[in-house]
């Protein structure tokens, strides 16, 4: 927690934006690679799968940035602050 208290506002915002952009991209790459592996092992048999976005997607997408901002704000409070 001490190290995160030294982060600037810009650094926290950049970390949140990178997460919000990067995590769906990595998920899509993982789905593509998983589909390729499945196609490779299935041989000539057709295999189909679907992907749906549920409420859990939003929770897992926004939870880490919210936790980061909350930890950053709480780490910047000094022990003597009452607020």
mmCIF file of the N, C-alpha and C atoms, coordinates in Angstrom:
data_MODEL
# 
_entry.id   MODEL 
# 
loop_
_atom_site.group_PDB 
_atom_site.id 
_atom_site.type_symbol 
_atom_site.label_atom_id 
_atom_site.label_alt_id 
_atom_site.label_comp_id 
_atom_site.label_asym_id 
_atom_site.label_entity_id 
_atom_site.label_seq_id 
_atom_site.pdbx_PDB_ins_code 
_atom_site.Cartn_x 
_atom_site.Cartn_y 
_atom_site.Cartn_z 
_atom_site.occupancy 
_atom_site.B_iso_or_equiv 
_atom_site.pdbx_formal_charge 
_atom_site.auth_seq_id 
_atom_site.auth_comp_id 
_atom_site.auth_asym_id 
_atom_site.auth_atom_id 
_atom_site.pdbx_PDB_model_num 
ATOM 1   N N  . UNK A 1 1  ? 0.815   -1.191  0.000   1.00 0.00 ? 1  UNK A N  1 
ATOM 2   C CA . UNK A 1 1  ? 0.000   0.000   0.000   1.00 0.00 ? 1  UNK A CA 1 
ATOM 3   C C  . UNK A 1 1  ? 0.863   1.262   0.000   1.00 0.00 ? 1  UNK A C  1 
ATOM 4   N N  . UNK A 1 2  ? 2.039   1.195   0.562   1.00 0.00 ? 2  UNK A N  1 
ATOM 5   C CA . UNK A 1 2  ? 2.872   2.400   0.580   1.00 0.00 ? 2  UNK A CA 1 
ATOM 6   C C  . UNK A 1 2  ? 3.312   2.794   -0.818  1.00 0.00 ? 2  UNK A C  1 
ATOM 7   N N  . UNK A 1 3  ? 3.633   1.819   -1.629  1.00 0.00 ? 3  UNK A N  1 
ATOM 8   C CA . UNK A 1 3  ? 4.104   2.143   -2.973  1.00 0.00 ? 3  UNK A CA 1 
ATOM 9   C C  . UNK A 1 3  ? 3.000   2.753   -3.820  1.00 0.00 ? 3  UNK A C  1 
ATOM 10  N N  . UNK A 1 4  ? 1.785   2.282   -3.654  1.00 0.00 ? 4  UNK A N  1 
ATOM 11  C CA . UNK A 1 4  ? 0.695   2.830   -4.461  1.00 0.00 ? 4  UNK A CA 1 
ATOM 12  C C  . UNK A 1 4  ? 0.352   4.254   -4.027  1.00 0.00 ? 4  UNK A C  1 
ATOM 13  N N  . UNK A 1 5  ? 0.686   4.620   -2.812  1.00 0.00 ? 5  UNK A N  1 
ATOM 14  C CA . UNK A 1 5  ? 0.395   5.984   -2.353  1.00 0.00 ? 5  UNK A CA 1 
ATOM 15  C C  . UNK A 1 5  ? 1.278   7.011   -3.055  1.00 0.00 ? 5  UNK A C  1 
ATOM 16  N N  . UNK A 1 6  ? 2.382   6.569   -3.630  1.00 0.00 ? 6  UNK A N  1 
ATOM 17  C CA . UNK A 1 6  ? 3.270   7.485   -4.339  1.00 0.00 ? 6  UNK A CA 1 
ATOM 18  C C  . UNK A 1 6  ? 2.859   7.682   -5.792  1.00 0.00 ? 6  UNK A C  1 
ATOM 19  N N  . UNK A 1 7  ? 1.872   6.913   -6.274  1.00 0.00 ? 7  UNK A N  1 
ATOM 20  C CA . UNK A 1 7  ? 1.438   7.034   -7.657  1.00 0.00 ? 7  UNK A CA 1 
ATOM 21  C C  . UNK A 1 7  ? 0.734   8.364   -7.866  1.00 0.00 ? 7  UNK A C  1 
ATOM 22  N N  . UNK A 1 8  ? 0.959   8.947   -9.028  1.00 0.00 ? 8  UNK A N  1 
ATOM 23  C CA . UNK A 1 8  ? 0.255   10.180  -9.387  1.00 0.00 ? 8  UNK A CA 1 
ATOM 24  C C  . UNK A 1 8  ? -1.140  9.833   -9.901  1.00 0.00 ? 8  UNK A C  1 
ATOM 25  N N  . UNK A 1 9  ? -1.976  10.845  -9.992  1.00 0.00 ? 9  UNK A N  1 
ATOM 26  C CA . UNK A 1 9  ? -3.334  10.640  -10.513 1.00 0.00 ? 9  UNK A CA 1 
ATOM 27  C C  . UNK A 1 9  ? -3.279  10.142  -11.945 1.00 0.00 ? 9  UNK A C  1 
ATOM 28  N N  . UNK A 1 10 ? -2.369  10.687  -12.723 1.00 0.00 ? 10 UNK A N  1 
ATOM 29  C CA . UNK A 1 10 ? -2.221  10.280  -14.122 1.00 0.00 ? 10 UNK A CA 1 
ATOM 30  C C  . UNK A 1 10 ? -1.869  8.795   -14.228 1.00 0.00 ? 10 UNK A C  1 
ATOM 31  N N  . UNK A 1 11 ? -0.990  8.322   -13.359 1.00 0.00 ? 11 UNK A N  1 
ATOM 32  C CA . UNK A 1 11 ? -0.581  6.921   -13.404 1.00 0.00 ? 11 UNK A CA 1 
ATOM 33  C C  . UNK A 1 11 ? -1.743  5.991   -13.065 1.00 0.00 ? 11 UNK A C  1 
ATOM 34  N N  . UNK A 1 12 ? -2.563  6.378   -12.104 1.00 0.00 ? 12 UNK A N  1 
ATOM 35  C CA . UNK A 1 12 ? -3.726  5.568   -11.735 1.00 0.00 ? 12 UNK A CA 1 
ATOM 36  C C  . UNK A 1 12 ? -4.727  5.525   -12.888 1.00 0.00 ? 12 UNK A C  1 
ATOM 37  N N  . UNK A 1 13 ? -4.952  6.674   -13.526 1.00 0.00 ? 13 UNK A N  1 
ATOM 38  C CA . UNK A 1 13 ? -5.889  6.724   -14.657 1.00 0.00 ? 13 UNK A CA 1 
ATOM 39  C C  . UNK A 1 13 ? -5.370  5.883   -15.814 1.00 0.00 ? 13 UNK A C  1 
ATOM 40  N N  . UNK A 1 14 ? -4.082  5.966   -16.103 1.00 0.00 ? 14 UNK A N  1 
ATOM 41  C CA . UNK A 1 14 ? -3.496  5.175   -17.194 1.00 0.00 ? 14 UNK A CA 1 
ATOM 42  C C  . UNK A 1 14 ? -3.618  3.684   -16.895 1.00 0.00 ? 14 UNK A C  1 
ATOM 43  N N  . UNK A 1 15 ? -3.376  3.284   -15.662 1.00 0.00 ? 15 UNK A N  1 
ATOM 44  C CA . UNK A 1 15 ? -3.506  1.869   -15.289 1.00 0.00 ? 15 UNK A CA 1 
ATOM 45  C C  . UNK A 1 15 ? -4.942  1.385   -15.470 1.00 0.00 ? 15 UNK A C  1 
ATOM 46  N N  . UNK A 1 16 ? -5.909  2.211   -15.088 1.00 0.00 ? 16 UNK A N  1 
ATOM 47  C CA . UNK A 1 16 ? -7.320  1.837   -15.249 1.00 0.00 ? 16 UNK A CA 1 
ATOM 48  C C  . UNK A 1 16 ? -7.704  1.739   -16.720 1.00 0.00 ? 16 UNK A C  1 
ATOM 49  N N  . UNK A 1 17 ? -7.260  2.686   -17.523 1.00 0.00 ? 17 UNK A N  1 
ATOM 50  C CA . UNK A 1 17 ? -7.582  2.675   -18.955 1.00 0.00 ? 17 UNK A CA 1 
ATOM 51  C C  . UNK A 1 17 ? -6.929  1.478   -19.644 1.00 0.00 ? 17 UNK A C  1 
ATOM 52  N N  . UNK A 1 18 ? -5.688  1.185   -19.289 1.00 0.00 ? 18 UNK A N  1 
ATOM 53  C CA . UNK A 1 18 ? -5.023  0.024   -19.873 1.00 0.00 ? 18 UNK A CA 1 
ATOM 54  C C  . UNK A 1 18 ? -5.768  -1.261  -19.537 1.00 0.00 ? 18 UNK A C  1 
ATOM 55  N N  . UNK A 1 19 ? -6.262  -1.364  -18.297 1.00 0.00 ? 19 UNK A N  1 
ATOM 56  C CA . UNK A 1 19 ? -7.031  -2.550  -17.919 1.00 0.00 ? 19 UNK A CA 1 
ATOM 57  C C  . UNK A 1 19 ? -8.328  -2.628  -18.732 1.00 0.00 ? 19 UNK A C  1 
ATOM 58  N N  . UNK A 1 20 ? -9.045  -1.503  -18.818 1.00 0.00 ? 20 UNK A N  1 
ATOM 59  C CA . UNK A 1 20 ? -10.347 -1.512  -19.487 1.00 0.00 ? 20 UNK A CA 1 
ATOM 60  C C  . UNK A 1 20 ? -10.221 -1.778  -20.989 1.00 0.00 ? 20 UNK A C  1 
ATOM 61  N N  . UNK A 1 21 ? -9.097  -1.409  -21.583 1.00 0.00 ? 21 UNK A N  1 
ATOM 62  C CA . UNK A 1 21 ? -8.880  -1.674  -23.007 1.00 0.00 ? 21 UNK A CA 1 
ATOM 63  C C  . UNK A 1 21 ? -8.223  -3.038  -23.207 1.00 0.00 ? 21 UNK A C  1 
ATOM 64  N N  . UNK A 1 22 ? -7.251  -3.353  -22.376 1.00 0.00 ? 22 UNK A N  1 
ATOM 65  C CA . UNK A 1 22 ? -6.457  -4.560  -22.579 1.00 0.00 ? 22 UNK A CA 1 
ATOM 66  C C  . UNK A 1 22 ? -7.147  -5.853  -22.217 1.00 0.00 ? 22 UNK A C  1 
ATOM 67  N N  . UNK A 1 23 ? -7.968  -5.855  -21.177 1.00 0.00 ? 23 UNK A N  1 
ATOM 68  C CA . UNK A 1 23 ? -8.568  -7.122  -20.752 1.00 0.00 ? 23 UNK A CA 1 
ATOM 69  C C  . UNK A 1 23 ? -9.550  -7.690  -21.780 1.00 0.00 ? 23 UNK A C  1 
ATOM 70  N N  . UNK A 1 24 ? -10.420 -6.876  -22.414 1.00 0.00 ? 24 UNK A N  1 
ATOM 71  C CA . UNK A 1 24 ? -11.269 -7.477  -23.468 1.00 0.00 ? 24 UNK A CA 1 
ATOM 72  C C  . UNK A 1 24 ? -10.464 -7.946  -24.676 1.00 0.00 ? 24 UNK A C  1 
ATOM 73  N N  . UNK A 1 25 ? -9.393  -7.245  -24.996 1.00 0.00 ? 25 UNK A N  1 
ATOM 74  C CA . UNK A 1 25 ? -8.557  -7.660  -26.129 1.00 0.00 ? 25 UNK A CA 1 
ATOM 75  C C  . UNK A 1 25 ? -7.891  -8.997  -25.824 1.00 0.00 ? 25 UNK A C  1 
ATOM 76  N N  . UNK A 1 26 ? -7.356  -9.137  -24.611 1.00 0.00 ? 26 UNK A N  1 
ATOM 77  C CA . UNK A 1 26 ? -6.729  -10.415 -24.243 1.00 0.00 ? 26 UNK A CA 1 
ATOM 78  C C  . UNK A 1 26 ? -7.757  -11.535 -24.171 1.00 0.00 ? 26 UNK A C  1 
ATOM 79  N N  . UNK A 1 27 ? -8.964  -11.227 -23.716 1.00 0.00 ? 27 UNK A N  1 
ATOM 80  C CA . UNK A 1 27 ? -10.019 -12.243 -23.688 1.00 0.00 ? 27 UNK A CA 1 
ATOM 81  C C  . UNK A 1 27 ? -10.367 -12.702 -25.101 1.00 0.00 ? 27 UNK A C  1 
ATOM 82  N N  . UNK A 1 28 ? -10.449 -11.763 -26.031 1.00 0.00 ? 28 UNK A N  1 
ATOM 83  C CA . UNK A 1 28 ? -10.752 -12.119 -27.423 1.00 0.00 ? 28 UNK A CA 1 
ATOM 84  C C  . UNK A 1 28 ? -9.640  -12.969 -28.031 1.00 0.00 ? 28 UNK A C  1 
ATOM 85  N N  . UNK A 1 29 ? -8.399  -12.612 -27.732 1.00 0.00 ? 29 UNK A N  1 
ATOM 86  C CA . UNK A 1 29 ? -7.274  -13.410 -28.232 1.00 0.00 ? 29 UNK A CA 1 
ATOM 87  C C  . UNK A 1 29 ? -7.319  -14.814 -27.645 1.00 0.00 ? 29 UNK A C  1 
ATOM 88  N N  . UNK A 1 30 ? -7.642  -14.914 -26.364 1.00 0.00 ? 30 UNK A N  1 
ATOM 89  C CA . UNK A 1 30 ? -7.765  -16.228 -25.726 1.00 0.00 ? 30 UNK A CA 1 
ATOM 90  C C  . UNK A 1 30 ? -8.868  -17.068 -26.344 1.00 0.00 ? 30 UNK A C  1 
ATOM 91  N N  . UNK A 1 31 ? -10.007 -16.437 -26.665 1.00 0.00 ? 31 UNK A N  1 
ATOM 92  C CA . UNK A 1 31 ? -11.089 -17.173 -27.317 1.00 0.00 ? 31 UNK A CA 1 
ATOM 93  C C  . UNK A 1 31 ? -10.691 -17.641 -28.714 1.00 0.00 ? 31 UNK A C  1 
ATOM 94  N N  . UNK A 1 32 ? -9.985  -16.791 -29.436 1.00 0.00 ? 32 UNK A N  1 
ATOM 95  C CA . UNK A 1 32 ? -9.525  -17.193 -30.773 1.00 0.00 ? 32 UNK A CA 1 
ATOM 96  C C  . UNK A 1 32 ? -8.538  -18.358 -30.701 1.00 0.00 ? 32 UNK A C  1 
ATOM 97  N N  . UNK A 1 33 ? -7.593  -18.268 -29.774 1.00 0.00 ? 33 UNK A N  1 
ATOM 98  C CA . UNK A 1 33 ? -6.630  -19.358 -29.636 1.00 0.00 ? 33 UNK A CA 1 
ATOM 99  C C  . UNK A 1 33 ? -7.314  -20.634 -29.163 1.00 0.00 ? 33 UNK A C  1 
ATOM 100 N N  . UNK A 1 34 ? -8.263  -20.493 -28.243 1.00 0.00 ? 34 UNK A N  1 
ATOM 101 C CA . UNK A 1 34 ? -9.008  -21.668 -27.801 1.00 0.00 ? 34 UNK A CA 1 
ATOM 102 C C  . UNK A 1 34 ? -9.792  -22.304 -28.938 1.00 0.00 ? 34 UNK A C  1 
ATOM 103 N N  . UNK A 1 35 ? -10.391 -21.472 -29.780 1.00 0.00 ? 35 UNK A N  1 
ATOM 104 C CA . UNK A 1 35 ? -11.108 -21.993 -30.944 1.00 0.00 ? 35 UNK A CA 1 
ATOM 105 C C  . UNK A 1 35 ? -10.189 -22.685 -31.923 1.00 0.00 ? 35 UNK A C  1 
ATOM 106 N N  . UNK A 1 36 ? -8.996  -22.138 -32.118 1.00 0.00 ? 36 UNK A N  1 
ATOM 107 C CA . UNK A 1 36 ? -8.034  -22.777 -33.029 1.00 0.00 ? 36 UNK A CA 1 
ATOM 108 C C  . UNK A 1 36 ? -7.561  -24.119 -32.489 1.00 0.00 ? 36 UNK A C  1 
ATOM 109 N N  . UNK A 1 37 ? -7.307  -24.185 -31.186 1.00 0.00 ? 37 UNK A N  1 
ATOM 110 C CA . UNK A 1 37 ? -6.879  -25.451 -30.579 1.00 0.00 ? 37 UNK A CA 1 
ATOM 111 C C  . UNK A 1 37 ? -8.000  -26.475 -30.668 1.00 0.00 ? 37 UNK A C  1 
ATOM 112 N N  . UNK A 1 38 ? -9.227  -26.032 -30.388 1.00 0.00 ? 38 UNK A N  1 
ATOM 113 C CA . UNK A 1 38 ? -10.375 -26.931 -30.482 1.00 0.00 ? 38 UNK A CA 1 
ATOM 114 C C  . UNK A 1 38 ? -10.557 -27.433 -31.904 1.00 0.00 ? 38 UNK A C  1 
ATOM 115 N N  . UNK A 1 39 ? -10.385 -26.550 -32.877 1.00 0.00 ? 39 UNK A N  1 
ATOM 116 C CA . UNK A 1 39 ? -10.502 -26.953 -34.280 1.00 0.00 ? 39 UNK A CA 1 
ATOM 117 C C  . UNK A 1 39 ? -9.389  -27.922 -34.669 1.00 0.00 ? 39 UNK A C  1 
ATOM 118 N N  . UNK A 1 40 ? -8.209  -27.703 -34.130 1.00 0.00 ? 40 UNK A N  1 
ATOM 119 C CA . UNK A 1 40 ? -7.084  -28.584 -34.438 1.00 0.00 ? 40 UNK A CA 1 
ATOM 120 C C  . UNK A 1 40 ? -7.327  -29.991 -33.915 1.00 0.00 ? 40 UNK A C  1 
ATOM 121 N N  . UNK A 1 41 ? -7.831  -30.093 -32.682 1.00 0.00 ? 41 UNK A N  1 
ATOM 122 C CA . UNK A 1 41 ? -8.039  -31.405 -32.075 1.00 0.00 ? 41 UNK A CA 1 
ATOM 123 C C  . UNK A 1 41 ? -9.323  -32.089 -32.540 1.00 0.00 ? 41 UNK A C  1 
ATOM 124 N N  . UNK A 1 42 ? -10.254 -31.343 -33.109 1.00 0.00 ? 42 UNK A N  1 
ATOM 125 C CA . UNK A 1 42 ? -11.509 -31.960 -33.523 1.00 0.00 ? 42 UNK A CA 1 
ATOM 126 C C  . UNK A 1 42 ? -11.395 -32.677 -34.864 1.00 0.00 ? 42 UNK A C  1 
ATOM 127 N N  . UNK A 1 43 ? -10.359 -32.394 -35.598 1.00 0.00 ? 43 UNK A N  1 
ATOM 128 C CA . UNK A 1 43 ? -10.187 -33.036 -36.900 1.00 0.00 ? 43 UNK A CA 1 
ATOM 129 C C  . UNK A 1 43 ? -11.189 -32.509 -37.902 1.00 0.00 ? 43 UNK A C  1 
ATOM 130 N N  . UNK A 1 44 ? -11.928 -33.428 -38.523 1.00 0.00 ? 44 UNK A N  1 
ATOM 131 C CA . UNK A 1 44 ? -12.894 -33.030 -39.551 1.00 0.00 ? 44 UNK A CA 1 
ATOM 132 C C  . UNK A 1 44 ? -14.287 -32.809 -38.983 1.00 0.00 ? 44 UNK A C  1 
ATOM 133 N N  . UNK A 1 45 ? -14.490 -33.101 -37.727 1.00 0.00 ? 45 UNK A N  1 
ATOM 134 C CA . UNK A 1 45 ? -15.807 -32.907 -37.125 1.00 0.00 ? 45 UNK A CA 1 
ATOM 135 C C  . UNK A 1 45 ? -16.030 -31.435 -36.821 1.00 0.00 ? 45 UNK A C  1 
ATOM 136 N N  . UNK A 1 46 ? -17.234 -30.953 -37.126 1.00 0.00 ? 46 UNK A N  1 
ATOM 137 C CA . UNK A 1 46 ? -17.559 -29.551 -36.872 1.00 0.00 ? 46 UNK A CA 1 
ATOM 138 C C  . UNK A 1 46 ? -17.833 -29.343 -35.394 1.00 0.00 ? 46 UNK A C  1 
ATOM 139 N N  . UNK A 1 47 ? -17.261 -28.279 -34.879 1.00 0.00 ? 47 UNK A N  1 
ATOM 140 C CA . UNK A 1 47 ? -17.462 -27.916 -33.484 1.00 0.00 ? 47 UNK A CA 1 
ATOM 141 C C  . UNK A 1 47 ? -17.871 -26.453 -33.460 1.00 0.00 ? 47 UNK A C  1 
ATOM 142 N N  . UNK A 1 48 ? -18.917 -26.145 -32.727 1.00 0.00 ? 48 UNK A N  1 
ATOM 143 C CA . UNK A 1 48 ? -19.358 -24.759 -32.620 1.00 0.00 ? 48 UNK A CA 1 
ATOM 144 C C  . UNK A 1 48 ? -19.474 -24.358 -31.159 1.00 0.00 ? 48 UNK A C  1 
ATOM 145 N N  . UNK A 1 49 ? -19.182 -23.124 -30.879 1.00 0.00 ? 49 UNK A N  1 
ATOM 146 C CA . UNK A 1 49 ? -19.382 -22.612 -29.527 1.00 0.00 ? 49 UNK A CA 1 
ATOM 147 C C  . UNK A 1 49 ? -19.791 -21.153 -29.615 1.00 0.00 ? 49 UNK A C  1 
ATOM 148 N N  . UNK A 1 50 ? -20.474 -20.713 -28.596 1.00 0.00 ? 50 UNK A N  1 
ATOM 149 C CA . UNK A 1 50 ? -20.934 -19.328 -28.559 1.00 0.00 ? 50 UNK A CA 1 
ATOM 150 C C  . UNK A 1 50 ? -20.381 -18.647 -27.327 1.00 0.00 ? 50 UNK A C  1 
ATOM 151 N N  . UNK A 1 51 ? -20.279 -17.354 -27.437 1.00 0.00 ? 51 UNK A N  1 
ATOM 152 C CA . UNK A 1 51 ? -19.806 -16.531 -26.334 1.00 0.00 ? 51 UNK A CA 1 
ATOM 153 C C  . UNK A 1 51 ? -20.868 -15.475 -26.075 1.00 0.00 ? 51 UNK A C  1 
ATOM 154 N N  . UNK A 1 52 ? -21.247 -15.329 -24.823 1.00 0.00 ? 52 UNK A N  1 
ATOM 155 C CA . UNK A 1 52 ? -22.230 -14.303 -24.478 1.00 0.00 ? 52 UNK A CA 1 
ATOM 156 C C  . UNK A 1 52 ? -21.664 -13.420 -23.373 1.00 0.00 ? 52 UNK A C  1 
ATOM 157 N N  . UNK A 1 53 ? -22.052 -12.180 -23.421 1.00 0.00 ? 53 UNK A N  1 
ATOM 158 C CA . UNK A 1 53 ? -21.614 -11.233 -22.403 1.00 0.00 ? 53 UNK A CA 1 
ATOM 159 C C  . UNK A 1 53 ? -22.710 -11.162 -21.343 1.00 0.00 ? 53 UNK A C  1 
ATOM 160 N N  . UNK A 1 54 ? -22.335 -11.471 -20.122 1.00 0.00 ? 54 UNK A N  1 
ATOM 161 C CA . UNK A 1 54 ? -23.301 -11.484 -19.031 1.00 0.00 ? 54 UNK A CA 1 
ATOM 162 C C  . UNK A 1 54 ? -22.959 -10.373 -18.040 1.00 0.00 ? 54 UNK A C  1 
ATOM 163 N N  . UNK A 1 55 ? -23.707 -10.332 -16.961 1.00 0.00 ? 55 UNK A N  1 
ATOM 164 C CA . UNK A 1 55 ? -23.431 -9.347  -15.914 1.00 0.00 ? 55 UNK A CA 1 
ATOM 165 C C  . UNK A 1 55 ? -22.082 -9.599  -15.255 1.00 0.00 ? 55 UNK A C  1 
ATOM 166 N N  . UNK A 1 56 ? -21.642 -10.846 -15.238 1.00 0.00 ? 56 UNK A N  1 
ATOM 167 C CA . UNK A 1 56 ? -20.332 -11.150 -14.650 1.00 0.00 ? 56 UNK A CA 1 
ATOM 168 C C  . UNK A 1 56 ? -19.215 -10.497 -15.435 1.00 0.00 ? 56 UNK A C  1 
ATOM 169 N N  . UNK A 1 57 ? -19.394 -10.355 -16.736 1.00 0.00 ? 57 UNK A N  1 
ATOM 170 C CA . UNK A 1 57 ? -18.378 -9.703  -17.563 1.00 0.00 ? 57 UNK A CA 1 
ATOM 171 C C  . UNK A 1 57 ? -18.142 -8.279  -17.074 1.00 0.00 ? 57 UNK A C  1 
ATOM 172 N N  . UNK A 1 58 ? -19.232 -7.557  -16.836 1.00 0.00 ? 58 UNK A N  1 
ATOM 173 C CA . UNK A 1 58 ? -19.108 -6.192  -16.330 1.00 0.00 ? 58 UNK A CA 1 
ATOM 174 C C  . UNK A 1 58 ? -18.461 -6.143  -14.967 1.00 0.00 ? 58 UNK A C  1 
ATOM 175 N N  . UNK A 1 59 ? -18.811 -7.103  -14.131 1.00 0.00 ? 59 UNK A N  1 
ATOM 176 C CA . UNK A 1 59 ? -18.229 -7.133  -12.785 1.00 0.00 ? 59 UNK A CA 1 
ATOM 177 C C  . UNK A 1 59 ? -16.723 -7.375  -12.858 1.00 0.00 ? 59 UNK A C  1 
ATOM 178 N N  . UNK A 1 60 ? -16.307 -8.346  -13.635 1.00 0.00 ? 60 UNK A N  1 
ATOM 179 C CA . UNK A 1 60 ? -14.879 -8.646  -13.729 1.00 0.00 ? 60 UNK A CA 1 
ATOM 180 C C  . UNK A 1 60 ? -14.116 -7.588  -14.510 1.00 0.00 ? 60 UNK A C  1 
ATOM 181 N N  . UNK A 1 61 ? -14.815 -6.857  -15.377 1.00 0.00 ? 61 UNK A N  1 
ATOM 182 C CA . UNK A 1 61 ? -14.147 -5.801  -16.132 1.00 0.00 ? 61 UNK A CA 1 
ATOM 183 C C  . UNK A 1 61 ? -13.895 -4.571  -15.270 1.00 0.00 ? 61 UNK A C  1 
ATOM 184 N N  . UNK A 1 62 ? -14.883 -4.194  -14.451 1.00 0.00 ? 62 UNK A N  1 
ATOM 185 C CA . UNK A 1 62 ? -14.780 -2.952  -13.690 1.00 0.00 ? 62 UNK A CA 1 
ATOM 186 C C  . UNK A 1 62 ? -14.260 -3.128  -12.266 1.00 0.00 ? 62 UNK A C  1 
ATOM 187 N N  . UNK A 1 63 ? -14.267 -4.340  -11.742 1.00 0.00 ? 63 UNK A N  1 
ATOM 188 C CA . UNK A 1 63 ? -13.833 -4.555  -10.361 1.00 0.00 ? 63 UNK A CA 1 
ATOM 189 C C  . UNK A 1 63 ? -12.363 -4.192  -10.113 1.00 0.00 ? 63 UNK A C  1 
ATOM 190 N N  . UNK A 1 64 ? -11.411 -4.633  -10.933 1.00 0.00 ? 64 UNK A N  1 
ATOM 191 C CA . UNK A 1 64 ? -10.013 -4.271  -10.670 1.00 0.00 ? 64 UNK A CA 1 
ATOM 192 C C  . UNK A 1 64 ? -9.726  -2.765  -10.697 1.00 0.00 ? 64 UNK A C  1 
ATOM 193 N N  . UNK A 1 65 ? -10.237 -1.990  -11.677 1.00 0.00 ? 65 UNK A N  1 
ATOM 194 C CA . UNK A 1 65 ? -9.988  -0.548  -11.607 1.00 0.00 ? 65 UNK A CA 1 
ATOM 195 C C  . UNK A 1 65 ? -10.615 0.112   -10.380 1.00 0.00 ? 65 UNK A C  1 
ATOM 196 N N  . UNK A 1 66 ? -11.810 -0.337  -10.000 1.00 0.00 ? 66 UNK A N  1 
ATOM 197 C CA . UNK A 1 66 ? -12.453 0.219   -8.802  1.00 0.00 ? 66 UNK A CA 1 
ATOM 198 C C  . UNK A 1 66 ? -11.632 -0.110  -7.568  1.00 0.00 ? 66 UNK A C  1 
ATOM 199 N N  . UNK A 1 67 ? -11.134 -1.338  -7.478  1.00 0.00 ? 67 UNK A N  1 
ATOM 200 C CA . UNK A 1 67 ? -10.298 -1.730  -6.340  1.00 0.00 ? 67 UNK A CA 1 
ATOM 201 C C  . UNK A 1 67 ? -8.993  -0.934  -6.321  1.00 0.00 ? 67 UNK A C  1 
ATOM 202 N N  . UNK A 1 68 ? -8.409  -0.700  -7.498  1.00 0.00 ? 68 UNK A N  1 
ATOM 203 C CA . UNK A 1 68 ? -7.175  0.082   -7.569  1.00 0.00 ? 68 UNK A CA 1 
ATOM 204 C C  . UNK A 1 68 ? -7.393  1.502   -7.088  1.00 0.00 ? 68 UNK A C  1 
ATOM 205 N N  . UNK A 1 69 ? -8.459  2.142   -7.563  1.00 0.00 ? 69 UNK A N  1 
ATOM 206 C CA . UNK A 1 69 ? -8.741  3.520   -7.158  1.00 0.00 ? 69 UNK A CA 1 
ATOM 207 C C  . UNK A 1 69 ? -9.043  3.585   -5.662  1.00 0.00 ? 69 UNK A C  1 
ATOM 208 N N  . UNK A 1 70 ? -9.802  2.613   -5.154  1.00 0.00 ? 70 UNK A N  1 
ATOM 209 C CA . UNK A 1 70 ? -10.108 2.594   -3.720  1.00 0.00 ? 70 UNK A CA 1 
ATOM 210 C C  . UNK A 1 70 ? -8.843  2.412   -2.885  1.00 0.00 ? 70 UNK A C  1 
ATOM 211 N N  . UNK A 1 71 ? -7.965  1.520   -3.315  1.00 0.00 ? 71 UNK A N  1 
ATOM 212 C CA . UNK A 1 71 ? -6.703  1.308   -2.581  1.00 0.00 ? 71 UNK A CA 1 
ATOM 213 C C  . UNK A 1 71 ? -5.827  2.544   -2.663  1.00 0.00 ? 71 UNK A C  1 
ATOM 214 N N  . UNK A 1 72 ? -5.797  3.192   -3.816  1.00 0.00 ? 72 UNK A N  1 
ATOM 215 C CA . UNK A 1 72 ? -4.986  4.401   -3.988  1.00 0.00 ? 72 UNK A CA 1 
ATOM 216 C C  . UNK A 1 72 ? -5.492  5.525   -3.094  1.00 0.00 ? 72 UNK A C  1 
ATOM 217 N N  . UNK A 1 73 ? -6.815  5.705   -3.062  1.00 0.00 ? 73 UNK A N  1 
ATOM 218 C CA . UNK A 1 73 ? -7.386  6.762   -2.220  1.00 0.00 ? 73 UNK A CA 1 
ATOM 219 C C  . UNK A 1 73 ? -7.134  6.469   -0.740  1.00 0.00 ? 73 UNK A C  1 
ATOM 220 N N  . UNK A 1 74 ? -7.338  5.231   -0.321  1.00 0.00 ? 74 UNK A N  1 
ATOM 221 C CA . UNK A 1 74 ? -7.133  4.912   1.089   1.00 0.00 ? 74 UNK A CA 1 
ATOM 222 C C  . UNK A 1 74 ? -5.664  4.977   1.489   1.00 0.00 ? 74 UNK A C  1 
ATOM 223 N N  . UNK A 1 75 ? -4.751  4.706   0.546   1.00 0.00 ? 75 UNK A N  1 
ATOM 224 C CA . UNK A 1 75 ? -3.331  4.765   0.885   1.00 0.00 ? 75 UNK A CA 1 
ATOM 225 C C  . UNK A 1 75 ? -2.824  6.204   0.977   1.00 0.00 ? 75 UNK A C  1 
ATOM 226 N N  . UNK A 1 76 ? -3.518  7.125   0.329   1.00 0.00 ? 76 UNK A N  1 
ATOM 227 C CA . UNK A 1 76 ? -3.087  8.522   0.360   1.00 0.00 ? 76 UNK A CA 1 
ATOM 228 C C  . UNK A 1 76 ? -3.561  9.254   1.613   1.00 0.00 ? 76 UNK A C  1 
ATOM 229 N N  . UNK A 1 77 ? -4.476  8.662   2.325   1.00 0.00 ? 77 UNK A N  1 
ATOM 230 C CA . UNK A 1 77 ? -4.924  9.268   3.590   1.00 0.00 ? 77 UNK A CA 1 
ATOM 231 C C  . UNK A 1 77 ? -3.838  9.109   4.635   1.00 0.00 ? 77 UNK A C  1 
ATOM 232 N N  . UNK A 1 78 ? -3.614  10.136  5.361   1.00 0.00 ? 78 UNK A N  1 
ATOM 233 C CA . UNK A 1 78 ? -2.615  10.075  6.421   1.00 0.00 ? 78 UNK A CA 1 
ATOM 234 C C  . UNK A 1 78 ? -3.281  9.545   7.691   1.00 0.00 ? 78 UNK A C  1 
ATOM 235 N N  . UNK A 1 79 ? -2.504  8.945   8.574   1.00 0.00 ? 79 UNK A N  1 
ATOM 236 C CA . UNK A 1 79 ? -3.087  8.396   9.792   1.00 0.00 ? 79 UNK A CA 1 
ATOM 237 C C  . UNK A 1 79 ? -3.813  9.443   10.645  1.00 0.00 ? 79 UNK A C  1 
ATOM 238 N N  . UNK A 1 80 ? -3.409  10.681  10.574  1.00 0.00 ? 80 UNK A N  1 
ATOM 239 C CA . UNK A 1 80 ? -4.030  11.736  11.377  1.00 0.00 ? 80 UNK A CA 1 
ATOM 240 C C  . UNK A 1 80 ? -5.286  12.327  10.760  1.00 0.00 ? 80 UNK A C  1 
ATOM 241 N N  . UNK A 1 81 ? -5.580  11.974  9.490   1.00 0.00 ? 81 UNK A N  1 
ATOM 242 C CA . UNK A 1 81 ? -6.764  12.532  8.820   1.00 0.00 ? 81 UNK A CA 1 
ATOM 243 C C  . UNK A 1 81 ? -8.017  11.922  9.405   1.00 0.00 ? 81 UNK A C  1 
ATOM 244 N N  . UNK A 1 82 ? -9.039  12.734  9.576   1.00 0.00 ? 82 UNK A N  1 
ATOM 245 C CA . UNK A 1 82 ? -10.308 12.207  10.092  1.00 0.00 ? 82 UNK A CA 1 
ATOM 246 C C  . UNK A 1 82 ? -11.297 11.937  8.966   1.00 0.00 ? 82 UNK A C  1 
ATOM 247 N N  . UNK A 1 83 ? -10.986 12.354  7.724   1.00 0.00 ? 83 UNK A N  1 
ATOM 248 C CA . UNK A 1 83 ? -11.928 12.228  6.621   1.00 0.00 ? 83 UNK A CA 1 
ATOM 249 C C  . UNK A 1 83 ? -11.769 11.010  5.887   1.00 0.00 ? 83 UNK A C  1 
# 
